[in-house]
Amino acid sequence: MTDLSIIPFGGVRENGKNMYAITVNDQIFIFDAGLKYPETDQLGVDVVVPDFDYFIKNSDKIAGVFLTHGHADAIGALPYFLQQVQAPIFGSELTVELAKLAIKDQHALEDYDDYHVVNEKTEIDFGQVTVSFFNTTHSIPESLGIVLATPYGQVVYTGDFKFDQTANSYYSTDIARLVEIGQGKVLALLADAAGTGNELNSVNESKISEYILETFRENNKKRIIVAAVASNIQRIQQVIDATVATKRQLVLSGNDIENVVRTAIRLRKLNLPVPENKLFVNLKNAKNLLASETVILETGRMGEPIKHLNRMANGEDPYVRIGEDDLVFITTTPSTAMESVVAKTRDMLFKQGADVKQISSDLRSSGHASRNDLQIMINVLKPEYFMPVQGEYRVMTTAKAAAEEVNIAEDHIMMAMKGDQFKWLKDHFELQDSFTVGETLIDGAGIGDIGNVVLRDRRILSEDGIFVSVVTIDRKKRQVVSKPKLTSRGFVYVKANRDLMKEASDLTVKQIENYLTTTKSFDWNELKNGVREVVSRYLFEQTRRRPMVMPVVMEVNQNRRPAAHKSVQIAGQQRNRQMSKIENKQSKKQNTKPTAKTVK
């Protein structure tokens, strides 16, 4: 009997981090390997990727990683995944090139080159399983859905999709191919649910193009700063078209967006209405352009534009100073986690005197399926089981309701959590053998070295500050040899709280001396924990705040003999002076030595 199971490792009950494993006997087929941007409470974290432990343990079974498109939520985890698991990568030409860009800075992957370019006509035979693809409409060219043909039927994964009848050939959905897939048995459909929370359909891209051009024309005397996701090729094309139509020149701000644009131009996925040298201007030379001639297209690390825009608003960008002559045009729809950041950034931009316009305030622009789009997909494919993916639980719920409206039974809708394992048992899917799947936090060069304890400490530091007490003890004499030196950061102003600091100092000394006189078995951790507990309790009673209390306890050097050490030091200095005198005398003798001529 063939074993078949579906396990999500991300992308369910969260926005982003898509990664799904379909296991057929001893082969694991991975759909996407994405990241997500951190939640507001994940302080200092750059990005979040799935936990790869399951794949590391089963690396010999992995048939490949199949990518639907080139956005970070589909390919962003590859640099971290491939350092731990070597597996072939399959994707469209543009997707593969963007995947290469994503991993190019990883020295450990310099020799990795197991890429395979596929398209909507590709079929790959893996024995009992055949993998094929179909074109979908998204905000980046060459987006693909994936079809896994198994002995029991087809498992279909849409990736991010929507239906737009005005989309050009790089972005259009292959309806005929969908009908062909639907004529076979579709066992399960994993479909994009991210846009189903809104009853309205997104406006088509031709309307958005008109809107962007109109915005440029209305602000013909201002410098325009466009904030866009680096890999949103469709939006970049619209910005290029509007730039040329209004006789401006385009400045690329950010390494990620420059790399993506250059790659898309090389692959002819971006159309340039004028030669490159007449369109693009180097960021350093942008100061030579008039405001009315300038468009700055900006993004930040990992292609996310809002944090970089935030730095611009704070005056931290070395090349761009935002002021009254600027229009800041935000063309991305922020995730829920970023909405508060966008609101604060807009406020700062207004304080700098700039005008601010956000596309999502005027139009419903989305690259994800609406409720109606999802229902069309279900009706065309006619799946027996449906799993909503790519979205928080609230949109998974709206996708579930939409599926029920088109006659998918409630018990045939898999509302999955990460690590849920849905197994095919003769004639139905059943939830079995689920396991815990965590997430890996990326902070700088560190992979997985940031955990809940570190995040908790960062949260405490951000909320209540830190209180440090440094004290020196003499274990043999069982006493404190110097009064504690107290330091506070982000907790209280020391000079205005002298009584509080004095009492905390006295409590520290009392607790340490009590421990030294009563303990039989000395333990550093036990000593410091006792100080931490007493001081923390006191500070909370007085301030109703809980700073991070850090006792630093040092021990006086028991082997040190100051007098002897001093005499040795003096003796050493005297010996050095004597040696110096001897060397000087020898040097004088050498200088007065007769020359060869005198000897003669």
ABEGO torsion letter per residue (X at the ends): XBBBBBBBABGBGBBEGBBBBBBBEABBBBBEBBBBBBBAABBGBABBBBBAAAAAAAAAABAEBBBABABAAAAAAAAAAAAABBBBBBBBAAAAAAAAAAAAABAAAAABABBBBBBAABBBBAEABBBBBBBBBBABBGBBBBBBBBAAEBBBBAEBBBBBAABBAAABBBAAAAAAAAABBBABBBBBAAAAABABBBBBAAAAAAAAAAAAAAAAABBBBBBBBAABAAAAAAAAAAAAAAGBBBBBBEAAAAAAAAAAAAAGABBBABBAAAABBBAAAAAABBAAABBBBBBBBGGBAAAAAAAAAAGABAABBBBAABBBBBABBBBAAAAAAAAAAAAAAAAAGBBBBBAAAABBBBABBBAAAAAAAAAAAGBABBBBBGEBAAAAAAAAAAAAAAGBBAAABBBBBBGBBBBBBGABBBBBGBBBBBBBBBBEABBGABBAAAAAAAAAAAAAEBBBBBBBBBAAAGBBABBBBBBBBGABBAAAAAAAAAAAAAAAAAAAAAAAAABABBBAAAAAAAAAAAAAAAAAAAAGBBBBBBBBBBBBBAABBAAAAAAAAAAAAAAAAAAAAAAAAAAAAAAABBBAAAAX
